[in-house]
Amino acid sequence: MIARPEIDHASYQARCRRMSDAELLFTVADCRESLAAFPDCDKAGHYQDEIHYAAAELARRARGGKRRRPTVDQIAAAAAAAAWDLAEGLDD
């Protein structure tokens, strides 16, 4: 039996709260890239969890920290704004 890597869900959610928008976006992109390249790897579930928690934190921020379900447009706007901020920071 192959042991699958486990994620400590509570601590990872807390970690996401401390990450910048750029770090969260990078995490989502990196995990998606890893899953696309190796969809059946041992860490696939771990990568999916990371994507979920990073995207959930971005959505929470888009709602101003309120606990309600965001619309797709709100999530897209938050991701676009964070990507724009990241791109502007690269010009420095």
Order of alpha helices (4+ residues) and beta strands (2+ residues): alpha-alpha-alpha-alpha
